[in-house]
Amino acid sequence: MTRPGHPDAYYRRAKSQGYAARSVYKLSEMDRRYGFLKSGQAVLDLGCHPGSWLQYAAKKVGKKGRLVGVDLQPPGVEMPPGAQFIQADVLELTAKGVRGDTGIEIFDLVLSDVAPRTTGIKDRDAAASLELSEAALNLALALLKPGGSFLAKVYFGPGVDELIRRIKRAFKLGKGHKPEASRSASKEIYLLGRGLKKAAQAPEP
Ligand SMILES: C[S@@+](CC[C@H](N)C(=O)[O-])C[C@H]1O[C@@H](n2cnc3c(N)ncnc32)[C@H](O)[C@@H]1O
């Protein structure tokens, strides 16, 4: 078992492959399984620092794709060519702000790996994570095209079941997934929505 804070195989692999974080293997596993990243897409990556999801997504969307990262802090790696970065708090970000800053009106995919600074108090950390994931979903409902996809991390706790129900109502397919690269001791799961229903598109969060 991996001790928290101790370099594991995923960490070493990320270093050797030039990725900014081991979290890239969570995204790559889910993308291999569900195939949501495609060439030419417009992708919004919430909580993008240090930047491994941006690095992976840039390869998948290619030169014709558009990639926007959002975080409280700038990426720790050079932004992939053509990608844009917005330094902002996801809890305060609006769809109008994203459109104004990027010139992109509509996205194919919204990713969120946003994680609160943990306190070790489980209920408090879960509540903070839920609030961030709900904000990510609200942004996705305002920015995704019909048929678009959403993937967000959340720490399991009270309120997550209702969030899953919201995703299932808004998308043709909604489900939870725990990637192999997610440490078994971690309470995180990823929620996936595929195929946004037109009627679920919501105005400004
Ligand atoms: C686990 S990291 C993301 C890792 C990233 N997916 C990668 O692969 O490099 C979580 C990120 O969420 C960001 N974050 C936390 N609260 C946030 C907020 N309110 N608004 C924007 N970003 C936030 C943190 O700054 C942190 O960089």
The ligand as an SDF file (V2000), in Angstrom:
LIG
                    3D

 27 29  0  0  0  0  0  0  0  0999 V2000
   -5.6770   17.8850   -7.5780 C   0  0  0  0  0  0  0  0  0  0  0  0
   -5.2610   19.4830   -8.1580 S   0  0  0  0  0  0  0  0  0  0  0  0
   -5.5790   19.3280   -9.8780 C   0  0  0  0  0  0  0  0  0  0  0  0
   -4.5450   18.5360  -10.6130 C   0  0  0  0  0  0  0  0  0  0  0  0
   -4.6380   18.7070  -12.1210 C   0  0  0  0  0  0  0  0  0  0  0  0
   -5.8180   18.0560  -12.6610 N   0  0  0  0  0  0  0  0  0  0  0  0
   -3.4350   18.1240  -12.8210 C   0  0  0  0  0  0  0  0  0  0  0  0
   -3.5750   17.0450  -13.3780 O   0  0  0  0  0  0  0  0  0  0  0  0
   -2.3660   18.7270  -12.8140 O   0  0  0  0  0  0  0  0  0  0  0  0
   -6.5860   20.4550   -7.6000 C   0  0  0  0  0  0  0  0  0  0  0  0
   -6.4960   21.9230   -7.9570 C   0  0  0  0  0  0  0  0  0  0  0  0
   -7.7190   22.5730   -7.5820 O   0  0  0  0  0  0  0  0  0  0  0  0
   -7.3870   23.9300   -7.3520 C   0  0  0  0  0  0  0  0  0  0  0  0
   -8.4640   24.6230   -6.6320 N   0  0  0  0  0  0  0  0  0  0  0  0
   -8.8730   24.4270   -5.3690 C   0  0  0  0  0  0  0  0  0  0  0  0
   -9.8850   25.2610   -5.0460 N   0  0  0  0  0  0  0  0  0  0  0  0
  -10.1300   26.0000   -6.1600 C   0  0  0  0  0  0  0  0  0  0  0  0
  -11.0480   27.0330   -6.4650 C   0  0  0  0  0  0  0  0  0  0  0  0
  -11.9410   27.4610   -5.5600 N   0  0  0  0  0  0  0  0  0  0  0  0
  -11.0200   27.5910   -7.7090 N   0  0  0  0  0  0  0  0  0  0  0  0
  -10.0940   27.1690   -8.6320 C   0  0  0  0  0  0  0  0  0  0  0  0
   -9.2040   26.1730   -8.3990 N   0  0  0  0  0  0  0  0  0  0  0  0
   -9.2200   25.5940   -7.1780 C   0  0  0  0  0  0  0  0  0  0  0  0
   -6.0920   23.8680   -6.5710 C   0  0  0  0  0  0  0  0  0  0  0  0
   -5.3950   25.0910   -6.6850 O   0  0  0  0  0  0  0  0  0  0  0  0
   -5.3860   22.6920   -7.2410 C   0  0  0  0  0  0  0  0  0  0  0  0
   -4.4520   23.1620   -8.1700 O   0  0  0  0  0  0  0  0  0  0  0  0
  1  2  1  0
  2  3  1  0
  2 10  1  0
  3  4  1  0
  4  5  1  0
  5  6  1  0
  5  7  1  0
  7  8  2  0
  7  9  1  0
 10 11  1  0
 11 12  1  0
 11 26  1  0
 12 13  1  0
 13 14  1  0
 13 24  1  0
 14 15  1  0
 14 23  1  0
 15 16  2  0
 16 17  1  0
 17 18  1  0
 17 23  2  0
 18 19  1  0
 18 20  2  0
 20 21  1  0
 21 22  2  0
 22 23  1  0
 24 25  1  0
 24 26  1  0
 26 27  1  0
M  CHG  2   2   1   9  -1
M  END
$$$$
